[in-house]
Amino acid sequence: MYLYISNDPGIESVLDIGGDLSITTGNVIITVTNSDDIQVEINNFTEIVGIYKLTYSIVDDVGNIGTAIREINVIDNIAPIILLIGSSNYTINQGENFNDPGVTITDTGGDSDISTSNINIEIKDPLNNTLNYSYPLNHALQAITAGIYTITYKATDNANNETRVIRTINVQDRTNPIINLNYSLITSNTPISLNQGEDFTNGDPGILNVTDIGGDPNISTRTINKTVVDSNNISQSISSFTQISGRYIVTYSVTDSA
């Protein structure tokens, strides 16, 4: 009987000029042979790349055999498969190093020579700077800047099918900003002296600058908060604490984007 194959355009008709009026397309038998002329399974021969012959055969009522041949070129359109070793997402602290656990690669499309040596690595940092390396990555990723790093593994097989897999590294900023005062008790060993009732706002020497090695680009515009405590570590109003004589500590604080 004629066996239907998906994507096979089929046969238009069969006829027998010898006079067998009983033959129909239902009498057609299909066989498949590979490029080595070895018969293969008709149901799954397309799983292996190569040139195949589909032979359509029919026998009339006196044993005469008629054939028609169709050539099938099975091409590789399946990209290689890259599998991450370890997780696809990691979180580390700023300043730490990340050692890439690596990947594996296979190609079900038929490139038997593919290996991890075919893999290229692209690393993009939080500032969108991109560096390219060959596999394997023989040095640790240095997480200098807080934010998202991506490691993209790319490979192409011998049929130019490309695949890519991404690993994400979230580098967290756990470094506090630094406030540099215009006048510091730590460096001068001399406290600021104000007259009782004098407005501290007018006498406040303020801050020199704010820095953040954690990478907040807007740290200089963040709001500086001021709090004050007396010698008993009791909070006082920043606007009126000078109404009572005594020793006070004013704390300047700022919060970065992390």
C-alpha positions in Angstrom: 0.0 0.0 0.0 1.1 3.6 -0.5 2.6 5.1 2.6 2.0 8.8 3.1 5.0 10.8 4.3 4.7 14.3 5.7 6.0 16.9 3.2 6.1 14.3 0.5 4.3 15.8 -2.6 3.3 12.2 -3.4 2.6 10.6 -6.8 0.2 12.0 -9.3 -1.0 8.6 -10.7 0.0 5.1 -11.8 -0.8 3.4 -15.0 0.1 0.2 -16.8 0.2 0.3 -20.6 0.4 -3.5 -20.4 -3.2 -3.6 -19.5 -3.4 -4.1 -15.7 -6.4 -1.9 -14.9 -6.4 -2.9 -11.2 -3.3 -1.1 -10.1 -3.7 2.1 -8.1 -1.6 4.5 -6.0 -2.6 2.2 -3.1 -0.4 -0.5 -4.5 2.8 1.7 -4.4 5.6 0.7 -2.0 8.1 3.3 -0.9 11.7 2.5 0.2 14.4 4.9 1.3 18.2 4.5 0.8 21.0 6.7 2.0 24.0 8.0 0.0 25.7 4.6 0.7 22.8 2.9 -1.0 21.8 1.3 2.4 18.1 1.1 3.1 17.0 3.1 6.1 13.8 3.4 8.2 11.3 5.5 6.3 9.7 6.9 9.5 12.8 8.7 10.9 15.5 9.0 8.1 15.2 12.8 8.2 16.8 12.8 11.7 20.2 12.4 10.1 21.6 14.9 7.6 22.4 13.6 4.1 21.1 12.8 0.6 18.4 10.1 0.3 16.5 8.4 -2.5 12.8 7.7 -2.2 12.0 4.8 -4.5 8.3 4.4 -5.4 7.7 0.8 -6.7 4.6 -1.0 -8.0 4.1 -4.5 -9.5 1.5 -5.3 -12.1 -0.5 -8.5 -12.4 2.2 -10.3 -14.3 5.2 -9.3 -12.1 6.5 -6.3 -14.0 8.0 -3.7 -11.7 7.6 0.1 -12.3 9.7 2.6 -10.3 10.1 6.3 -9.8 12.8 7.9 -7.8 12.8 11.2 -5.8 15.9 12.6 -4.2 15.7 14.1 -0.7 18.3 16.4 0.7 18.0 16.5 4.5 19.8 19.7 5.6 20.9 20.7 9.1 18.7 23.5 10.4 19.1 22.6 14.1 21.3 24.9 16.2 23.8 23.4 18.6 22.7 23.1 22.2 24.7 24.9 24.9 23.9 23.9 28.5 25.1 26.0 31.4 27.0 24.3 34.2 25.6 25.7 37.4 22.9 28.4 37.6 21.9 30.9 35.0 21.7 33.6 37.6 24.2 34.5 40.4 24.4 37.3 42.9 27.7 38.4 44.4 28.9 41.5 46.2 30.7 44.3 44.6 34.5 43.8 44.6 34.2 40.0 44.6 35.3 37.9 41.7 33.2 35.5 39.8 34.6 32.2 38.5 32.7 30.9 35.5 31.6 27.3 36.0 31.5 26.8 32.2 29.1 25.1 29.7 28.7 22.0 27.6 27.8 21.8 23.9 26.2 19.2 21.7 24.7 19.3 18.2 21.9 16.9 17.3 21.9 18.4 13.8 24.9 16.3 12.8 28.0 18.3 13.4 30.0 15.6 15.1 33.1 17.8 15.4 31.5 20.5 17.5 33.1 21.2 20.9 33.5 23.9 23.5 36.4 25.2 21.4 33.7 26.5 19.0 32.3 28.7 21.7 32.9 32.5 21.9 32.2 34.4 25.1 30.9 38.0 25.3 30.9 39.8 28.6 28.9 43.0 29.1 29.2 45.1 32.2 26.6 47.4 33.8 28.1 50.3 31.8 27.5 48.4 28.5 31.2 47.9 27.9 31.7 44.6 26.0 34.7 42.3 26.0 35.0 39.1 23.9 36.9 35.9 24.8 37.5 32.4 23.6 36.2 29.5 25.7 37.1 28.7 28.4 37.2 31.9 30.4 40.5 31.4 32.1 40.3 34.4 34.5 37.8 35.5 37.1 35.2 38.2 36.3 36.1 41.2 38.4 33.0 42.8 39.7 34.3 46.3 40.1 31.0 48.1 39.2 27.7 47.3 40.8 24.9 46.2 38.5 24.1 43.5 36.0 26.8 41.6 34.1 25.9 39.2 31.3 28.0 36.4 30.0 26.9 35.3 26.6 28.1 32.0 25.2 27.8 31.7 21.4 28.5 28.9 18.9 27.9 28.1 15.2 27.9 24.6 13.7 29.2 23.6 10.3 25.8 24.4 8.8 26.0 28.0 10.2 23.2 27.4 12.7 23.9 29.7 15.6 23.0 29.4 19.3 23.5 31.5 22.3 22.9 31.2 26.0 23.2 33.9 28.6 24.3 33.8 32.3 23.5 36.8 34.5 25.6 38.1 37.3 23.9 40.5 39.7 26.6 42.5 41.5 25.2 44.1 44.6 26.4 47.4 46.0 27.0 46.9 49.7 29.5 49.7 50.1 28.3 52.8 52.1 28.8 56.3 50.5 31.5 58.5 52.1 30.7 62.0 53.3 33.7 64.3 53.6 33.1 67.2 55.9 34.5 70.7 55.5 35.4 70.6 59.1 35.9 67.3 60.9 36.3 66.6 64.6 38.2 63.5 63.7 40.9 65.4 61.9 40.9 68.6 63.9 40.3 67.3 67.4 38.5 70.6 68.0 34.7 70.8 68.2 32.8 73.6 66.6 31.9 76.4 69.1 28.6 78.2 68.9 27.0 80.7 71.2 23.9 79.6 73.0 20.9 80.4 70.8 23.0 80.9 67.7 21.5 79.3 64.6 23.5 76.2 63.7 22.4 76.5 60.0 24.4 79.6 59.7 27.4 78.2 61.6 27.4 74.8 59.9 30.6 74.5 57.7 28.8 71.9 55.7 30.2 69.0 53.6 33.1 69.0 51.2 31.7 66.2 49.0 30.0 62.8 48.8 31.6 59.9 47.1 30.3 56.4 46.4 32.7 53.7 45.2 29.6 51.5 44.9 28.8 53.3 41.7 25.8 55.5 42.3 26.3 58.2 39.5 23.8 60.5 41.2 25.3 60.4 44.7 26.3 64.1 44.6 22.7 65.1 44.2 21.3 62.9 47.0 19.7 64.5 50.0 22.0 64.9 53.0 20.1 64.3 56.2 21.3 65.9 59.5 20.5 64.6 63.0 21.7 65.7 66.4 22.1 64.1 69.8 23.2 65.6 73.1 25.8 64.3 75.5 23.3 61.7 76.8 22.7 60.5 73.3 19.2 61.9 73.2 17.9 63.2 69.9 17.4 67.0 69.7 15.9 69.3 67.1 18.5 70.3 64.5 16.9 73.8 64.3 16.8 74.5 68.1 19.4 72.4 69.9 21.6 75.5 70.4 19.1 77.0 72.8 20.6 74.8 75.5 24.3 74.9 76.2 26.1 71.6 76.0 28.1 69.3 73.8 26.2 67.9 70.8 27.1 65.5 67.9 25.6 66.3 64.5 25.5 63.3 62.1 25.3 63.8 58.3 23.9 60.8 56.4 23.1 60.0 52.8 21.5 57.0 51.1 22.8 55.8 47.7 20.7 54.1 45.0 21.3 50.6 46.4 
